[in-house]
Amino acid sequence: MRAVGIILAGGNNNRMRELSHKRAIAAMPVAGSYRSIDFALSNMSNSHIQKVAVLTQYNARSLNEHLSSSKWWDFGRKQGGLFVFTPTITTANSYWYRGTADAIYQNLDFLKKCHEPYVVIASGDGVYKLDYNKVLEYHIAKRADVTVVCTDAREDDDITRFGVLRMNEDYRIEDFEEKPMVSSGHTISTGIYVIRRRQLIELIERCAQEDRYDFVKDILIRYKNLKRIYGYKINEYWSNISTVESYYKTNMDFLKPEVRDYFFRQYPPVQSKIDDLPPAKYNPGCSVKNSLISSGCIINGEVENSILFKRVYVGNNCVIKNSIVLNDVYLGDNTHIENCIVESRDTIRANSYHCGEEGIKIVVEKNERYAL
């Protein structure tokens, strides 16, 4: 493909509460065996983009471990590859990334050394499948300066989390509001953009000269009447996991057969880093209904409408309902978990009771079981 990929994976969001205390949002586990960034990386690979840069910053250790080998997404190649960039102190700059545009500016040498004529920019917190080739073909056919991939917001989406745009009959963007408090529109940006590489370099350098740091506010909104900015609407599944509620709902969507079929069985596949783990073990007397159970789990109790990530141990007489249990959790006997998200590497003591009665409860036990 005639494009280079950039994945913005350095942001933090307080709406993730305790879940973002130990990892970047792009490293959040999704659907049992994946990380959020796997979807953007897989889309890049499946679209035959051979050179991809991941820009990381906040709490990047877990994300860097996940990206330690590029072979899982077929980027282990002589030409191109997977590049991970973090903020670096230089003689000319000693800042952390101050925004999405500044993150690209601090790594502008990467773009200048590339030869591909186009750039695909994506965020690391989206769950979706998309052929970027179709977006690029649309971009060229429209003779657009920037193409923004957009979709219709669902009824339960919080519109204040997204950029809301309005297009004319030719799909040219006439208005763009970033995270409005109230909006009559329902078409939202997915955070995926296609732009010519030389033009991106020019716009980013101009932003830096004027001390502007945000790609949406300082490029898309500022130039909407000067540049030809078009929207490319998708109707397939797309979700953003940057709040606790959306993260919970996105994972629960994978309990629906049609969503599982779309991501797991329909071509092209979603790739991820593979752990060498045994299959889940279901001991006599356990009960599992409408749940996703990942490799390495041992189930003794009752699990219903829940997602258990890798290496979860469920003790005797445990009850887990409508919950998400992240990696490497030990649940003691007689534990009851309902409407909760259990943080990874936790030990939940026997006879514990956790129930999210007003929204989703995040369970974080300060038990250092590895130090015992």
Disulfide bonds with the S-S distance in Angstrom:
none
